[in-house]
């Protein structure tokens, strides 16, 4: 297996997991075997990636900011990063609205199917709505208040507090820039070494990637809802996948125009991270691999990846925003509502803002969708209509989130003269003679 390129190893693992699960579900005891003896290994793989996400952000971001040696460079890079992220999010939501208005998938949902879906998933919809209600009760500056942690150790203990960790890392890095170099040097050397250790741990974890995705896909198959419900939602799923595919095409065009990197080079460099994003449904869990692929295989300088990618994993959710736009209009169509142009423009604004606060974990987009639905006056009970296919579509949109992060990092790197020739490192480089 090790002679094959990593993306082929992961693809084989995914395919084997699906085929194994399909064979096991034919046996009465098969699903339990997968749940008890296979799924835990998938969870261990995801946990190992999440384990190093916070240390990676702390180490790489502190190193990256302190290496700038000039705060003006930080503000320049930060402004370009956030500006491009917001622009691509608006493009993604617009594509989603265009696709769903042309195809009109909600018109194909019959009254009987709608009633069945609402009844089957009412409990899940109510749980999501209660979480969203808590967020809506927060004040207008709550997001800004939550950005600054009262305790960095408490913030670093939860991957959901990624923005707080990023704030501390940038703040710490600025402090290193402002003190005399001889005093900053020992601290910088520590974080340089710390960062290299984390990157090597990523290499080791990725040796288990084919087996991890095998377990994840096998568990997904045995836990999926019935095929009949998937068929009923086929047009909705088609719209989401079509919109995501178009958004991927936008990224490839932007990368080619701004960096002169061919689509095939970009896809080959990012394929392991994309496949991992598909398997885990979490751009936060995929972040360590995304950083390694962008830096070593696409030639983006570490100074840029350590700043742009952690921020992107937190605020750049183009795939999620696109899905929210399609889901909102689909639910409205299913309930026979005709959304006005102003309501759909409101969806663009709300989905863009909601994506910034969306956590980089599976299912977080569903909570943000409640806010989008409420803004457009669409019944929140309609959430139940899309639960049956949310997990596989979540996997697809995470691929787009990760691809968006990578493409923006390349564009930012090119704009500041930090896009170089790729330098690929292997997991056992230090042991080769």
PEVEN-V578945 format. One record per pair of residues at least 12 apart in sequence whose C-alpha atoms are under 8 Angstrom apart, sorted by the first residue. I is the first residue (numbers start at 1). J is the second residue. Records with the same first field share a line. If there is no record, write none. Layout:
BEGIN
I = J, J
END
This chain:
BEGIN
6 = 272
7 = 271, 272, 275
9 = 210
10 = 209, 210, 213, 272, 275, 276
11 = 210, 275
12 = 210
13 = 210, 211, 212, 213, 214
14 = 210, 213, 214, 217, 279
15 = 214
16 = 214
17 = 213, 214, 215, 216, 217, 218
18 = 214, 217, 218, 221
19 = 218
20 = 218
21 = 34, 218, 219, 221, 222
22 = 221, 222
25 = 222
31 = 222
34 = 218, 219, 222
35 = 219
38 = 215, 218, 219
39 = 215, 216, 218, 219
40 = 215
41 = 212, 215
42 = 211, 212, 213, 214, 215, 216
43 = 212, 216
44 = 212
45 = 205, 208, 209, 212
46 = 212, 280, 285
47 = 285
48 = 205
49 = 202, 205, 285, 286, 288
50 = 159, 284, 285
52 = 198, 288
53 = 159, 284, 285, 287, 288
54 = 156, 159, 162, 165
55 = 198
56 = 195, 198, 199, 288
57 = 165, 166, 169, 306, 310
58 = 165, 166, 169
59 = 191, 192, 194, 195
60 = 191, 195, 302, 306, 307
61 = 166, 169, 170, 173, 306, 307
62 = 169, 170, 172, 173, 191
63 = 173, 188, 191, 192, 195, 303, 306
64 = 173, 302, 303, 304, 306, 307
65 = 170, 173, 174, 303, 307
66 = 173, 174, 176, 177, 188
67 = 177, 303
68 = 177, 303
69 = 177
70 = 177
71 = 174, 177
77 = 412, 416
78 = 308
80 = 412
81 = 308, 408, 409, 412
84 = 408
85 = 312, 315, 316, 408
86 = 316, 352
88 = 318
89 = 316, 317, 318, 321, 322, 352
90 = 348, 349, 352
92 = 243, 247, 318, 319, 321, 322
93 = 318, 321, 322, 323, 324, 325, 348, 351, 352
94 = 322, 348
95 = 243, 246, 247, 322
96 = 239, 240, 243, 322, 323, 325, 326
97 = 322, 325, 326, 329, 344
99 = 239, 242, 243, 326
100 = 239, 326, 329, 330
101 = 329
103 = 239
104 = 330, 333
105 = 235, 236, 239, 330, 333
106 = 236, 329, 330, 331, 332, 333, 334
107 = 333, 334, 336
108 = 235, 334
109 = 232, 233, 334
110 = 334
113 = 232
114 = 334, 385
117 = 229, 384, 385
118 = 381, 382, 384, 385
119 = 384
120 = 384
121 = 384, 385, 387
122 = 381, 384
124 = 384, 387
125 = 380, 381, 383, 384
126 = 381
128 = 366, 367, 370
129 = 367, 370, 380
131 = 367
132 = 367, 368, 370, 371
136 = 371
143 = 357
146 = 164
147 = 163, 164, 167
148 = 164, 167, 168
149 = 164, 165, 168
152 = 164, 165, 168
159 = 284
160 = 359, 360, 361
162 = 314
163 = 311, 314
166 = 310, 311
176 = 188
199 = 288, 292
200 = 427
202 = 288, 289
203 = 426, 427
204 = 427
209 = 276
213 = 276, 279, 280
216 = 279, 280
217 = 279
224 = 388
225 = 388
229 = 388
230 = 388, 389
233 = 386, 389
236 = 326, 327, 330
237 = 389, 393
239 = 326
240 = 322, 323, 326, 393
241 = 393, 396
243 = 322
244 = 319, 322, 396, 397, 400
247 = 319, 400
248 = 400, 403, 404
251 = 403, 404, 407
252 = 266, 407
254 = 407
255 = 407, 410, 411
258 = 411, 414
259 = 410, 411, 414
265 = 298
266 = 298
269 = 293, 294, 297, 298
270 = 290, 293, 294, 297, 403, 406
272 = 289
273 = 286, 289, 290, 293, 402
274 = 399, 402, 403
275 = 399
277 = 395, 398, 399, 402
278 = 395, 396, 398, 399
279 = 395
280 = 362, 395
281 = 361, 362, 394, 395, 396, 398
282 = 360, 361, 362, 395, 398
283 = 313, 360, 361, 398, 401, 402
284 = 313, 314, 360, 361
285 = 361
286 = 402
287 = 309, 310, 313
290 = 309, 402, 406
291 = 305, 306, 309
294 = 406, 410
295 = 422
296 = 422, 423, 424, 425
297 = 422, 423, 424
298 = 410, 421, 422
299 = 419, 420, 421, 422, 423
300 = 409, 410, 413, 418, 419, 420, 422
301 = 413, 418, 419, 420
303 = 418
304 = 409, 412, 413, 418
305 = 409
308 = 405, 408, 409
309 = 405, 406, 409
312 = 405
313 = 360, 401, 402, 405
314 = 356, 357, 358, 359, 360
315 = 355, 356, 357, 358
316 = 355, 356, 401, 404, 405
317 = 355, 356, 358, 401
318 = 355, 397, 400, 401, 404
319 = 397, 398, 399, 400, 401
320 = 355, 365, 394, 397, 398, 401
321 = 351, 352, 354, 355
323 = 397
324 = 351, 365, 369, 372
325 = 347, 348, 351
327 = 386
328 = 369, 372, 373, 378
331 = 378, 382, 383, 385
332 = 378, 379
343 = 376
344 = 376
346 = 375, 376
347 = 372, 375, 376
350 = 371, 372, 375
351 = 368, 369, 372
354 = 368, 371, 372
355 = 368
362 = 394
363 = 391, 394
370 = 383
END
